[in-house]
Amino acid sequence: MENFIVVATAGSLIIFVAFFIRSLTGFGSALVSIPLLALLFDLKFVVPLEVLFEVGISFLLISTVYKDISKITLVPLIAGTIVGTLLGTYILYAFTSLFLKWLLGIAVILFALNLLLERSSSTTTSRPIASGWGLLAGAIGGIFGGLFGTSGPPFVMYLTHKLKQKDILRASLIGLFAIDDIWRVGVFAVTGLLTIEMFQLALLLTPALVLGTVLGHKTHLKISETHFRQAVAAILIVSGILLLIR
């Protein structure tokens, strides 16, 4: 009983913080929650569990941002994600993944440092990035989404160079993750990675998810574009470090 209380309390706190961040920035929940939940559970349990939460928040947020989504920008990302998720799920099912996790952590930290060093998008001119890079970013994101549940960094790297307005960037990330999460749930279900215990734990922690989501959305409405970009960079640095040491 004592162990159950500890797990429920720690899990609720982790999910609250993770989805406050997700609602605030449009991404980051898996990057925060998976390294911490992996301290309580096996990684092969945590990755499918976390995607159940992601689907839940997608339904909560998508209706509030749909009109701001840059739909054409997401097409190459979605195409790459479909293939990448299948490969990442296979690796999760069959192999250990320490080396890939380190690579992701290093890439995340480097991108975050670059984001922090950039001036405001209104005062700099960044070179346009070809849409073909979206296909690659989608494939890499899909691989890491299937493998670690952390598809966000490649998506964010691509979209922050394509979309400069805070609201459109956040909305497009939410829309992309909604499609990615639903696809991953289907793949995990077919491969047998989803279990009854995951659904039970997800239900137990749902109140923390809802509370974090609501508070994060309210905070988002008050945050400036500069602070938004700083928050994105800070989340990536912390999550990259967690990936390296996990």
Phi, psi and omega in degrees: 000317180298318179297321178298317180296318179298313181296316181295319181291311180296317179298318179296318179296317179298313182294321178301309182296316183299317184272344165297314179294317180298316180291327180290315189252341184099350178203181171106348184295315181293323180297330178271313190284322186294314177300325182281317177295332179292346173284341181257329186225166175293145183301324181289345172272322187290317186298310176294325178300314185295327181291336174296319176296320182298318178297320179299313182289331177299317178294327179290324189261331192299323182292337182276345186235359190307317184294338182266355183290131174275086192296319182296328180293333185277345187303307180295327178297315181295318179300315178293324182296321182303314180286315183298322180297320179299316180292315180297321179294321177298317179296317178301319183290326193249337191227165167276163193216033185297316183297315179296324179296319177295317178301316179297316180301316179295315180298319180297314182295317179298317179296318181296319178296320177298320180295321179292325183280341178292148170284173176304142182299339180282344183246002179234157174244118179258144181296140179295148180249133184292149181294338178300330176295335178295324177297316178294315179299320178296318180295315179295316177299319178297318178299310181288333174293315178292327185275313185243350187077011184242070181280349191300311188306311178298324177297314182294319179303315181289310187290330178291340175270341179265325187238122185258340180278132185304311185294321180290320177298310181298315181296319181292323175297316180298316179296317179296315181294328178299314179293315180300317183292316179297319178298316181294322177301316178298316180295315179296323180294316181295323182276358177081015181279340177275137181231165178299322181299325178295317179295322179295315180292321178300319179296319180298323185266000182301319178304322178294322178298312182297315181297314179297321180295314181297313181293323178295320179295319179295322179292322179303322183294343184252357188265142180281165181296322178297313179294327177299311180295323177295321178295318178301312181297317180298317179298317181295320179297312180298314183292325177296318177297318179298322178295324181289326185260351184292000000 
